[in-house]
Amino acid sequence: MASVPSLASDVHQRLADALTAALPEAGPADPLLRRSDRADFQANGILALAKKLKGNPRELAAQVVDAIGENDVLKEIEVSGPGFLNITLTDGAIVRTLAARAADDRLGVPLRDHPGTTVIDYAQPNVAKEMHVGHLRSAVIGAAMTEILEFTGETVVRRHHIGDWGTQFGMLIQYLIEHPHELDHQEGAEVSGEEAMSSLNRLYKASRALFDSDEEFKARARDRVVALQAGDPETRALWQRFVDESKIYFYSVFDKLDMEIRDPDIVGESGYNDMLDETCRLLEESGVAVRSEGALCVFFDDVKGPDGNPVPLIVRKSNGGYGYAATDLSAIRDRVQRLGADTLIYVVDARQSLHFKMVFETARRAGWLGEGVKAVQLAFGTVLGSDGKPFKTREGETVRLVDLLDEAIDRASAVVREKARDLTDEEIAERGTQVGIGAVKYADLSTSAARDYKFDLDQMVSLNGDTSVYLQYAYARIQSIKRKAGEVRPKAHPELALAPAERALGLHLDQFAETIAEVAAAYEPHKLAAYLYQLASHLTRFYDQCQVLSAENPPEVVENRLFLIDLTARTLHQGMGLLGIRTPERL
Ligand code: ARG
């Protein structure tokens, strides 16, 4: 395991050193290096520095060039315009760096120097309810963020804060008591997720109907909530049946999503029950929360309703019931104090932003979120239908996530079948699933989380454009070339001159580690998706301009090109893997 500094950081260092050598009195200065179309890099920092020291920028630039001296990384440095530097690297430096990356199974991506502990709250469906596209977003973005952070060396604790508590359970449990066989399944029979959800649905609808029409049932249901909260064993056992039944369903959906969710990480709202009293007591004793109209509330100067009156965070309702806020505050105490988190991430719909703002602020005032602890909501936007409105069925109902996934798999299978030459039906089904699920995940991950996006299956499974299918084909094509190469193995040849498309591909490959670091620091998986898309685009241009297995190529050119595409494939595989997307060997 060896981390490989990027060429950009190498050049940056050389320039910074040369700047200091040329201008010792200036102290450390930033050469402001960036990729450029004219050369490989452009440094713009000299201008500002010269201005500051009232010198001539072009002269200073020339001095810097002198101070850099002979080396085997920089081929050419040219002073241009008012005092920019255009920098071209040697081909050898590019291939040598890539060879160092290829020699490392982490592709040269360093582990962070001081990794911490992040607790990430994602994939949080609700018990006895169908999963919809919002749950898709949390699951997909959260899983990608988890993988990316772990890859950088961070310790990540997953928390699936499922909605498994609340007044609706009084109604459900009471109904089950009065209709005891409604959740029964045939002895020994394997229950599918679909079956589990349909019996939960049936029960939900029936109990809701009774609750709305029968005052006496309503009263019994209310008493049942009290019994549940008081921990009455029979009530709790029935509640557990709802949770277990729902988990069968959740797991079937996560499975379809090709996503591993572990049981101990499912700690729903109910998991913090025993802390709620204490949380309220501590808030009240410290004066962070006050009683207002019988409820326990926290007020904020900058949170007001349309009428100008303050809108408090209600920690305990006037009837004594706890809500979402009490649970989330207790979860913060647990995650920071017991799990040792220094970062808390919540992958939750942007429409809950005010809730989290108030919860975080309350926890800060209470001292549960100290200075060393960061709390962020990785807020995501809404999934829209083709009409630009929140995604609904034609009947105006929320779309079932499973239906969407099935449709994506169908469409993707059709695409795979059309392209397939030597695939069996079974292989088409398997690839279709990998392509379809990949397409859904990629569409979600390739726009910045905060933005809304349109759920457009035709676009998602298109072979051209910014789609996972395009990336998967890029990967599979490389594998096919490698198979055709047979005995000829990839090998780096730093002595060779590179074609422009090879250099561009190589320089992009070299940015993988920096991209990962950036994505991990800013919680922006869409930047990884963008990087991978650019990588595949560089590869397409490379194919246009450079033949890999041509008989006209000298053997070392074939080896070197195989080396380039092989490293591209490994980078695609690693990157896509972090996003939770498969890269089939053949498509
Ligand atoms: N179950 C909630 C929903 O479906 C999301 C839970 C978010 N996490 C949290 N700690 N509040 O919207």
Residues whose N, C-alpha, C, O or C-beta is under 5 A from the ligand:
A	BS01	LIG	D121 Q124 P125 H161 I162 G163 V348
